[in-house]
């Protein structure tokens, strides 16, 4: 009802690669966090990155979003090389992310936190913003309208004016998602969006992720430990272990892969059971 | 009213012509109040009606809506009525089998759902709904990839309607003008205090008779504003937001979502408000909790002015004049305390505020009147299209439900039952002629099922449900609801059920109010882990015992409450213990807690209960626990049990 229908794009073709990670490696001193990973993400798909703790999932995400620079290899977004781009430039190109440990401004309201997500898209300078007239005012109104759409989308209406510090964990995660969405991202990187949530909150979050993907055709890359959720919502799953990619495929393929079962569960288990 | 006999759609058309640009509906969307004019209301309704007609919906067909109050759900209901069909609103939080029962019983062929949540609910029941042909949704979020031939967005139905309308000029208008006021307009499924819900059939004439009676009794005008936030399926909501709305032509607003009602009330400042007693009780509890957390100066001045207001109100209701110093003090109180509270509650502009559906505690009632809120009791029944009596402004008092509205008459039967006759008396229960015959006498009097009498002023006084007025085994009679309401005025008691019919004394099952008791425990540094743990604390039992003893002071000795149990859960509509309008299902509770009641009368000190719990998704589980059975006399007197022993923790549940 309140959402912008026009931005919705139809289901994309599978071979339309939007983000390509090629032979990327990263070391921290003697630790090989990521080694020679190649991954291509199709436009409009939901790709999950799974793996045991320390497998290099977050490091990979940090390289995509520009927080780390890879030692070797390259990352391209829509054909443009973003391997060495700064995080703010990557954000400007339409890559938004949320963090494993919630990174909201706790003293600010939900509304202000989400408005901050629009910052990248604001053009008015400091002076005109202080005067708050002309462009600055028009901009603020337009951005607020978009933020209201997101508030409606994520069902946060009753929390607009509440400081985020007082919110329940699951709600803060949702606010963080709203702020990432405020960027109007082409690609959304979610680092454990359901970590620490109860079952109901997880279901809500899974629903929102699917809705975002469906509504705006946003490509989503997520790191998640909850196998049931991963297998349920992903189009593709990549499995990392000790910095290397050991498998990639559809959820069903990955669940059958013996390497994955061995690496992930130490053998003797069936990943499909974990997904139940 | 120039037309001899209007129908709801005819009045909508009249309004669209006579006050096209005036606001009819307001809805908060994207943080801003959006207005629908009367013309827009009619056009949206007409287009949807055409769409329904194109899909084969016609006279006598039923359309259900499910969801929170939304403009489109009203367009849909009125569209069905435009075609001679019947609107069947349902409770938005109804669980699966309740919903299946209502939709199948009413033979609903079209369901209009608010959002994905409700669509999912209907889709999961589709196999059990043979009559359902069309499912329409309002908010498309998350529904884009749903592909079912019978599932359509609201706009698509309207678009099809405009196409149909192009080939059938004045199709809807023709049917609307030819309609008979005695046609059925609404099925209101009673909340079923005792049994399966019954489909109360109401005609346009029924609904508009009640709307007219209310409008005349209260001088409601078209510049009034009403916030509709009660369940759409409740008759009080349909009366105000549908029948009175088109009859008077005032503005009806819908909150953004249920959690924002308080803020929306404040933003809008409606002039008319209707809420069940529970709302007022919760508001008062909220005020009390906040006052007790305020600084000492604020707390003391609040207390002083609250007492002043209540004393003044008590004198006013007796018709006494207030001395000038008191009046001056009230003025000061208004400035310092009353006006800010009214503002917080969003009642600054309220001209009339009603409570109905169940009796309201006298103290709550006096508090709100005391602070200058024109709170009045109304009385009605689904079978009377919602409302039949209201208190005049200067005759409000907590014990009566006021005077009968114009066009209705009342009679007290020999057994004390209240009988009402008016044009609003319903057309019968759908497919239940025997039940209808029981409810209405041959000469058209409705048996309300309530026991009551008329006082000297001619006000109707309701004591209790006629069948619930009980007699102890020594023959003294008591009204359970009256006692329960006394108990519920305690901020610590959330719900209470009392028993005593054919028993030697009166006993109560009490569910504590988690917020206030939680706060109380915090203040006394009483650590607890969960709601169940809190309920099992001896300190809490003593607290409740004290509260009951306070109620007992004003009761005659034979109807005092002697023993009680503090339940370790709240009464929940999902467990069938209360109705969705939050009325206790006394008989059900009596059956469910038969073991507890036995223990109360056997004199046991504790009792094991096995509670069947229904989760929100419909799964069931069992919870075993041991409850302490307390004597009011024991726990109340020495309230010094500070160093109380740890109460026995509940036996671990096998629920996951």
Interface residues (C-beta under 8 A of the other chain):
Chain A: X1 X2 X3 X5 X8 X144 X145 X148 X149 X151 X152 X153 X155 X157 X158 X160 X207 X210 X211 X214 X215
Chain B: X28 X29 X30 X31 X32 X138 X139 X140 X141 X142 X144 X145 X256 X257 X259 X260 X263
